[in-house]
């Protein structure tokens, strides 16, 4: 991971100071104080509302600004009461979650678990989603086919203890999923309230004091309760709420979520959706109606497109769609689905507006070499470019994300732990944590066109994402702003002219084709 030491401005000329290479720190590193200081600005001026020009390359990895936060990455991670869409350590350091998914991690050898966690921590991934019950990891008596849920296997629990310990030593936090949704995920106890409560009490009581526990997730795809079938009922939501309340009663510190599936799908006739207590799902798909006035404190989202979810046809199939006057093509390629994710930013922004952090924990898995078998069975594999576009849409609409890579997300292949390409997501992480005050910002989609997204503290800082490049307008508060262009595919940073606005729309021409990120920050 490349750390950018400083940006300096002198006599209206940009000077890029030295950069140094450093790996992700050891103990507490990946979950440490998010980003170092780095102040800077851009040379030149432009007239009010004018186009900001582009200059030479200023290096790679981030844009001008000051990132990070004072304080230490110690104690528990909590939702920040001052900025309730973000997370902070007890010690004061901010936490920007960037996660990976390994549902079956606990079923692997200690060596494979350590290799996986080391690999993720070395590339800025500071969170991993794992099942507390999973194939190869049965923490009860009996077997999944003939379970004894009244007996807890202490040896298995000690393995989970050790996984928490090792993850903490390399700076990785854990989202612990109480149940997966099949027999090997513990659904045999579903419908037996006493057994469910016993497992919740055992698991939460044991791990509630873990400082690298980031979040409890009631279950993956809660709508599959209690039969494991993909069928939504309002009672599924009520059950998830009751489990969340029980978790919160034991552990009032940590965040709680519930991962959806069928709720976010539409079904024939086109545009028909489920509803909950009189509130219907709609376009763009959202989850907030499910979790109002509940112990669910994080809006945990599964959303592949935002306005046109996939449907099952020998695997997940996606189609081109129109949204807000634009057409969004979808293509199945040799590297999985290539798409832009229409409406994802609208989904996140609407959920965000209901006062809770938003984390998209499943928006398609990244294709990697040798992953053809995975692709045939689910076809949720996406090209790295698709993953990049979606990740930037999510974050510039105020959300966070957890990824999944082909060889380790669903079916864990210990021989391919290192077969993954995280560089484009590292660029995103470094940008936000080293160069912005993201926690003070909010989605402001109304200040850009319908094909773009914007995270901003108007008048102070703007991060605009232009998935289609071109010349785009951003509505600014009056003032002078430093400016920089980030190429999210390569990590290259281009200096731009300073922008001086009297208020209103300012036009910005992207430096080249493809997607671009524009970073504006008010001058001192």
Long-range contacts (C-beta under 8 A, 24 or more apart in sequence): 1-122, 1-123, 1-124, 1-426, 1-430, 2-60, 2-61, 2-430, 3-36, 3-430, 3-434, 4-38, 4-59, 4-61, 4-62, 4-430, 4-434, 5-38, 6-38, 6-39, 6-40, 7-38, 7-39, 7-40, 7-41, 7-58, 7-64, 8-40, 9-40, 9-41, 9-42, 9-43, 9-482, 12-43, 12-44, 12-45, 12-498, 13-43, 14-40, 14-41, 14-42, 14-43, 14-55, 14-58, 14-495, 16-58, 16-59, 19-59, 19-61, 23-122, 24-121, 24-122, 24-123, 24-124, 24-170, 24-171, 25-171, 26-169, 26-170, 26-171, 27-168, 27-169, 27-170, 27-171, 28-73, 28-74, 28-168, 28-171, 29-121, 29-170, 29-171, 30-120, 30-121, 30-124, 30-125, 30-126, 30-170, 30-171, 30-172, 31-73, 31-77, 31-95, 31-126, 31-127, 31-171, 31-172, 31-173, 31-212, 32-73, 32-93, 32-171, 33-68, 33-69, 33-71, 33-72, 33-73, 33-93, 33-94, 34-67, 34-68, 34-69, 34-93, 34-94, 34-95, 34-96, 34-433, 35-67, 35-68, 35-69, 35-94, 35-96, 35-430, 35-432, 35-433, 35-434, 35-435, 36-67, 36-68, 36-434, 37-66, 37-67, 37-68, 38-62, 38-65, 38-66, 38-67, 38-68, 38-434, 38-435, 39-64, 39-65, 39-66, 40-64, 40-65, 40-482, 41-482, 41-498, 41-521, 41-523, 42-482, 42-483, 42-484, 42-495, 42-496, 42-497, 42-498, 43-495, 43-497, 43-498, 44-496, 44-497, 44-498, 45-480, 45-497, 45-498, 45-499, 45-500, 46-497, 46-498, 46-499, 46-500, 47-500, 48-500, 48-501, 48-502, 48-504, 48-506, 49-501, 49-502, 49-504, 49-505, 49-506, 49-507, 50-499, 50-506, 50-507, 51-471, 51-506, 51-507, 51-508, 51-509, 52-483, 52-496, 52-497, 52-498, 52-499, 52-506, 52-508, 52-509, 52-518, 53-496, 53-497, 54-485, 54-494, 54-495, 54-496, 54-509, 54-511, 55-494, 55-495, 55-496, 55-497, 56-494, 56-495, 57-492, 57-493, 57-494, 57-495, 58-484, 58-493, 58-494, 58-495, 59-492, 59-493, 60-427, 60-490, 60-491, 60-492, 60-493, 61-427, 61-430, 61-431, 61-434, 61-491, 61-493, 62-430, 62-431, 62-434, 62-435, 62-486, 62-493, 63-431, 63-435, 63-436, 63-463, 63-484, 63-485, 63-486, 63-493, 63-517, 63-519, 64-435, 64-482, 64-483, 64-484, 64-519, 64-521, 65-435, 65-436, 65-437, 65-461, 65-482, 65-519, 65-521, 66-435, 66-437, 67-432, 67-433, 67-434, 67-435, 67-436, 67-437, 68-94, 68-433, 68-434, 69-93, 69-94, 69-439, 74-211, 75-211, 76-211, 76-213, 76-253, 76-254, 77-173, 77-211, 77-214, 77-254, 77-255, 78-253, 78-254, 78-255, 79-255, 79-297, 79-298, 79-356, 79-357, 80-439, 83-439, 83-440, 84-355, 84-356, 84-357, 85-352, 85-355, 85-356, 85-357, 85-358, 85-398, 85-439, 85-442, 86-357, 86-438, 86-439, 87-214, 87-255, 87-357, 88-439, 94-433, 94-439, 95-126, 95-173, 95-214, 96-126, 96-400, 96-429, 96-432, 96-433, 96-438, 97-126, 97-127, 97-173, 97-214, 97-359, 97-400, 97-402, 98-124, 98-125, 98-126, 98-127, 98-400, 98-401, 98-402, 98-403, 98-425, 98-428, 98-429, 99-125, 99-126, 99-127, 99-128, 99-129, 99-175, 99-359, 99-361, 99-400, 99-401, 99-402, 99-403, 100-125, 100-127, 100-128, 100-129, 100-402, 100-403, 100-404, 100-405, 100-408, 100-409, 101-128, 101-129, 101-361, 101-362, 101-365, 101-402, 101-403, 101-404, 101-408, 101-409, 101-410, 102-128, 102-129, 102-130, 102-408, 102-409, 102-412, 103-129, 103-130, 103-131, 103-134, 103-177, 103-180, 103-220, 103-409, 103-410, 103-412, 104-131, 104-134, 104-135, 104-136, 104-137, 104-410, 104-411, 104-412, 105-130, 105-131, 105-134, 105-163, 105-408, 105-412, 106-130, 106-131, 106-132, 106-134, 106-136, 106-137, 106-156, 106-159, 106-160, 106-163, 107-134, 107-135, 107-136, 107-137, 107-412, 108-136, 108-412, 108-414, 109-414, 110-159, 110-162, 112-412, 112-414, 112-417, 113-163, 113-166, 114-166, 115-414, 115-417, 115-418, 116-408, 116-417, 117-166, 117-167, 117-170, 117-172, 118-170, 119-417, 119-418, 119-420, 120-172, 121-170, 121-171, 121-172, 123-422, 123-423, 123-425, 123-426, 124-422, 124-425, 124-426, 124-429, 124-430, 125-172, 125-403, 125-422, 125-425, 126-171, 126-172, 126-173, 127-172, 127-173, 127-174, 127-175, 127-214, 127-402, 128-167, 128-172, 128-173, 128-174, 128-175, 129-175, 129-177, 129-217, 129-361, 129-402, 130-163, 130-174, 130-175, 130-176, 130-177, 131-177, 131-179, 131-180, 131-185, 131-220, 132-160, 132-176, 132-177, 132-178, 132-179, 132-186, 132-203, 133-179, 133-180, 133-184, 133-185, 133-186, 134-180, 134-184, 134-185, 135-184, 135-185, 138-184, 140-186, 144-183, 144-184, 144-188, 145-183, 147-188, 147-189, 149-188, 149-189, 149-192, 149-195, 149-198, 149-199, 150-195, 150-198, 152-202, 157-206, 160-207, 161-206, 164-207, 164-210, 164-212, 164-213, 167-212, 168-210, 168-211, 168-212, 172-212, 173-212, 173-213, 173-214, 174-210, 174-212, 174-213, 174-214, 175-214, 175-215, 175-216, 175-217, 175-257, 175-361, 175-402, 176-203, 176-207, 176-213, 176-215, 176-216, 176-217, 177-217, 177-219, 177-220, 177-259, 178-203, 178-216, 178-217, 178-218, 178-219, 178-243, 178-247, 179-218, 179-219, 179-220, 180-219, 180-220, 181-219, 181-220, 181-221, 181-224, 181-228, 182-228, 183-228, 185-220, 187-224, 187-225, 187-226, 187-228, 190-225, 190-226, 190-227, 190-228, 191-226, 196-243, 197-246, 200-243, 200-246, 200-247, 200-250, 201-246, 201-250, 204-246, 204-247, 204-250, 204-251, 205-250, 208-250, 208-251, 208-253, 208-254, 213-254, 214-254, 214-255, 215-254, 215-255, 215-256, 215-257, 215-298, 215-300, 216-244, 216-247, 216-251, 216-254, 216-255, 216-256, 216-257, 217-256, 217-257, 217-258, 217-259, 217-300, 217-361, 218-243, 218-244, 218-247, 218-256, 218-257, 218-258, 218-259, 219-243, 219-258, 219-259, 220-259, 221-259, 221-260, 221-261, 221-262, 221-302, 222-258, 222-259, 222-260, 222-261, 223-260, 223-261, 223-262, 223-263, 224-261, 224-262, 230-261, 230-262, 231-262, 232-262, 232-263, 232-274, 234-276, 234-277, 237-276, 237-290, 240-296, 241-291, 241-294, 241-295, 241-296, 244-294, 244-295, 244-296, 245-294, 245-295, 247-295, 248-295, 255-297, 255-298, 255-357, 256-295, 256-296, 256-297, 256-298, 257-296, 257-297, 257-298, 257-299, 257-300, 257-359, 257-361, 258-290, 258-291, 258-296, 258-300, 259-300, 259-302, 259-361, 259-362, 260-287, 260-290, 260-300, 260-301, 260-302, 261-302, 263-287, 263-290, 264-301, 264-302, 264-303, 264-309, 265-309, 265-311, 266-309, 283-307, 283-323, 283-343, 284-343, 284-344, 284-346, 284-347, 284-350, 285-309, 285-343, 285-347, 286-347, 286-350, 286-351, 287-351, 288-350, 288-351, 288-353, 288-354, 288-356, 291-356, 292-354, 296-356, 297-356, 297-357, 298-356, 298-357, 298-358, 298-359, 299-351, 299-354, 299-356, 299-357, 299-358, 299-359, 300-359, 300-361, 301-347, 301-348, 301-351, 301-358, 301-359, 301-360, 301-361, 301-362, 301-399, 302-360, 302-361, 302-362, 302-363, 303-344, 303-347, 303-360, 303-362, 303-363, 304-341, 304-362, 304-363, 304-364, 304-380, 305-339, 305-341, 305-342, 305-343, 305-344, 306-341, 306-342, 306-343, 306-344, 306-345, 306-346, 306-347, 307-342, 307-343, 307-346, 307-347, 308-342, 308-343, 310-379, 310-380, 314-379, 315-375, 315-376, 315-377, 315-378, 315-379, 315-380, 316-378, 316-379, 316-380, 317-379, 323-450, 324-450, 324-451, 325-450, 326-450, 326-451, 332-379, 333-383, 335-367, 335-381, 335-383, 335-384, 336-364, 336-366, 336-367, 336-371, 336-375, 336-379, 336-381, 336-382, 336-383, 336-386, 337-364, 337-379, 337-380, 337-381, 337-382, 337-383, 337-386, 338-382, 338-383, 338-385, 338-386, 339-382, 339-386, 339-389, 340-386, 340-389, 340-390, 340-467, 340-468, 341-386, 341-389, 341-390, 341-393, 344-390, 344-393, 344-394, 344-397, 345-393, 345-394, 345-396, 345-397, 345-443, 345-445, 345-453, 346-397, 346-445, 347-397, 348-393, 348-394, 348-397, 348-398, 348-399, 348-443, 349-397, 349-398, 349-443, 349-445, 349-453, 351-399, 352-397, 352-398, 352-399, 352-442, 352-443, 353-443, 357-399, 357-400, 358-398, 358-399, 358-400, 359-399, 359-400, 359-401, 359-402, 360-390, 360-394, 360-399, 360-400, 360-401, 360-402, 361-401, 361-402, 362-402, 362-404, 363-387, 363-390, 363-394, 363-401, 364-390, 364-404, 365-403, 365-404, 365-405, 365-406, 365-409, 365-410, 366-403, 366-404, 366-405, 366-406, 366-420, 366-421, 367-406, 368-405, 368-406, 368-407, 368-416, 368-419, 368-420, 368-421, 369-419, 370-407, 370-416, 370-419, 371-406, 371-407, 374-406, 374-407, 374-410, 374-411, 375-406, 378-410, 381-406, 384-421, 384-424, 385-489, 387-424, 387-425, 388-424, 388-425, 388-428, 388-488, 388-489, 388-515, 389-467, 389-515, 391-424, 391-425, 391-428, 392-428, 392-453, 392-465, 392-467, 392-488, 392-515, 392-517, 393-453, 393-465, 393-467, 395-428, 395-432, 395-438, 395-455, 396-443, 396-453, 396-454, 396-455, 396-463, 396-464, 396-465, 396-517, 397-443, 397-445, 397-453, 397-455, 398-441, 398-442, 398-443, 398-455, 423-491, 424-488, 424-489, 424-491, 426-491, 427-486, 427-488, 427-491, 428-488, 431-486, 431-517, 431-519, 432-463, 435-519, 436-461, 436-463, 436-519, 437-461, 438-463, 446-475, 447-474, 447-475, 447-476, 448-472, 448-473, 448-474, 448-475, 449-473, 459-522, 460-521, 460-522, 461-519, 461-520, 461-521, 461-522, 462-518, 462-519, 462-520, 462-521, 463-517, 463-518, 463-519, 464-508, 464-517, 464-518, 464-520, 465-515, 465-516, 465-517, 466-510, 466-515, 466-516, 466-517, 466-518, 467-515, 468-515, 469-510, 469-512, 469-513, 469-514, 469-515, 469-516, 470-509, 470-510, 471-507, 471-508, 471-509, 471-510, 472-507, 472-508, 472-510, 472-518, 473-505, 473-506, 473-507, 473-508, 474-505, 474-506, 474-508, 474-518, 474-520, 475-504, 475-505, 475-506, 476-501, 476-503, 476-504, 476-505, 476-506, 476-520, 477-501, 477-503, 478-502, 478-503, 479-522, 479-523, 480-522, 480-523, 481-520, 481-521, 481-522, 481-523, 482-520, 482-521, 482-523, 483-518, 483-519, 483-520, 484-518, 484-519, 485-510, 485-511, 485-516, 485-517, 485-518, 485-519, 486-516, 486-517, 486-518, 486-519, 487-511, 487-512, 487-514, 487-516, 487-517, 488-515, 488-516, 488-517, 489-514, 489-515, 498-523
